[in-house]
Amino acid sequence: MSTRPWIYTGPGKPAGDPEEGLLSRAYACGCEERSATVRHGPAHTHHPADDLPSAVLFDRDGTLVVDVPYNGDPARVVPMPTARAAVDAVRARGVAVGVVSNQSGVARGLLTREQVESVQRRVEEVLGPFGVWAVCPHGPDDGCGCRKPAPGLVLAACARLGVDPARAVVIGDIAADLGAARAAGARGILVPTPATRPEETAAAPETAPDLLSAVRLALGGRRPGSDGSARPPYVACVGRVGRGPVPAPGDAPHHTPGTASGTDAPRPIGAPHATDTPRSTGGATHPTDAPPASPGTVRTAAPS
């Protein structure tokens, strides 16, 4: 199997593995390449006056849809609460949207590429179209540069969209998502679920109680510590985190990850994330996590 990510520009429509040149160098070379102007496909312009990001990239399992371990069945796709409203809010502001997803079930022999693509098509039926899908089909020992927390998926998605990774926001539910954002030079926002470890939440520079709140945080201002007066609506990180997201009017019924929802098998807190190596319950860092950031003042968006 190639060590490159799978790149799609629509539901199950492969754009081909990244060719030699700017796109492949973008994900393979990390920090040295990410500052270069990478253009592959339509460019998305940024308007400094409104301080919007150029792209918002979402993790798939546990963030956009309920995490069903190694899911290859489109019928088991269930959107997370507020997911449709969140993605639509980004689109409404003219900001590009994409998905960056580890799918190690392929390397483990539990999923085929066709199954991954069929699930992608169903996600787009439920949540609408995404400008790019960047998928890592590799296992933790395959030596790829795209498996989160490596920056490859974020860099490849940004290259395909024609945006600077420094103008992108990555939203996910575990430390590997934020590690990939940090390694690519992008902004990361954590939306904790029962599968998120307490230390992951504590180390995250920005958190939100649900996906719509995370999007409002992403669209509302610069990242913490940046110059300028624009600031998102931060509040103290208490109460809401870890108690589940708040549904918005018109969203799908609330399904807490790890609980039965008609099609979803129960998954207790601490069970394996669908696309990652099973987590240790003894507190050791699991192999898909980036080294935790130094704990600081955790900030979180106000609930939607």
Secondary structure, 3 states (H helix, E strand, C coil): CCCCCEEECCCCCECCCCCCCHHHHHHHHCHHHHCCCCCCCCCCCCCCCCCCCCEEEECCECCCECCCCCCCCHHHCCECCCHHHHHHHHHHCCCEEEEEEECCCCCCCCCCHHHHHHHHHHHHHHHCCCCEEEEECCCCCCCCCCCCCCCHHHHHHHHHHCCCHHHEEEEECCHHHHHHHHHHCCEEEECCCCCCCHHHHHHCCEECCCHHHHHHHHHHCCCCCCCCCCCCCEEECCCCCCCCCCCCCCCCCCCCCCCCCCCCCCCCCCCCCCCCCCCCCCCCCCCCCCCCCCCCCCEEECCC
